[in-house]
Amino acid sequence: MMTNIQDIFRYILFISCLWVALPTAAQKKVKQKPVQLLKAAPIFGDNMVLQRGKKIPIWGKGVPGQPVSIQIGNRSWKSRADKQSGIWYIELDSLPVGSNYSLMITQPQQDALLFKNVAVGEVWLCSGQSNMEWPVRLSNNADAEAAAADFPLIRHVKVMRRASLVLEDSLAVGKWEAATPQTVPHFSAVAYFFARHLYDSLKVPIGLINSSWGGTQVESWTSRTSLATLPDIASELARVPAVGNALADSVIQRNPNRYPSILYNAMIYPLKRYALRGVIWYQGETNAVRAVQYARTFPLLIKDWRKQWGEELPFLFVQLANWKAAGGNSQNGGSEWAELREAQQAALQLPQTAMVVTIDIGDSEDIHPRNKQDVGKRLALQALHLVYKRNIASAHPVFAEKVMEDETLILYFKNTYGKLAVKNDRYGYVRGFELAGKDGIFYPAQARIVGNDRIIVSCAQVGRPEYVRYAWADDPADANVYNAIGLPLAPFRTDNLPEKTADKRFKVE
């Protein structure tokens, strides 16, 4: 009997404990941590650089309809996430130049986002194809350059390669990294050397957003809306596959030139709110086969990007270096690369643009010259003068006008900064010029520098010269005229004879 009573007591105690435990478990379930919805756009992170002297947009996603706050030191800004999408956007006031800022983003019932070691300085978007993507580790004196890389205020972030048939709100991006011996080897070499020269002069943080992809065409980097304004390209847009075509999506990741706009959609459009100082651009090799059309598509890209950012961003670009390519020149069926260089130079008609000439620092045997130091330095010179208003000599000498005198041409040049000079010839001969008569047949010409800004050109085979060309070849390695600050004369021609690429047009592959 006693045993039965004890068993009954134990059973009642067990049931009582069970009933007490059930509300506790339910209560624990209610108190579970909410799903973390608060996120910033992927471009924001530790070590990032924000643009000085401008409003600073910050954006992301969070709990729909809930307030969002950003705090830096004792300053704060507030907004509210969209009730449907949860997207939020906050525009910070201009911040003083500095480093080691902490930026905190908060939303009720969400873990705060904290970005550390944030700097405020100058931010440049660095884009193009392989010569912009080319890393420091494959450039001249790579080991020494890496060992000397102690620039905690130069920061670099790489946008990952991605193509898309539709406009993307987000992007794949690496981490912002300060320049150290360990990180610099994989920085864009052109961008890093550009930033290093800027930092030497400005002494402020420099941020580099590297959004580049080797072997890519200008049409892939331009929005569909802008391309549709060019009739010869608009007709091709109908051949772009419909959104959601899985096969097409897999193809474009392997071939970023398959369709227009696909790199703009995935690698530029998601950045369009990020506050920038300007753009540096190194691209054109892939477009050389349709160079004449590039004279329209390249300025279109510049205007397109400026429209997306809502301001006239300074746009600095690199003219193609010398490379043997197909061996094209005036005597060999024409030069696609010379025509592309001419198309690039035509973009200087747009305001707030500058070009650097590199026909003297290329590699005849390699489309990827290792001397990226001089490319970066020349870009920085242009930036310091055009953007930062430094009173310095920065421009390349360019052709101004010609005057006929007997059987010779007298050529005048701008941006000499003193006397024109000859390099790389032990006898001081001026090389790279050619003349043609009305028949349009060009012959190598003799040339000599007279005074500070004139070159006299003549040719025994051309009794009365009509046209002159300089460095008009894929690989004008013998061209050797420089201004007084050591910058090479830009290639040019005075004729309007038919171009080799005149009938070449963009086609959807």
Summary of the structure (lengths in Angstrom):
residues: 509
radius of gyration: 29.7
end to end distance: 93.2
largest distance: 138.3
contacts: 1726
relative contact order: 0.10
helix: 29%
strand: 27%
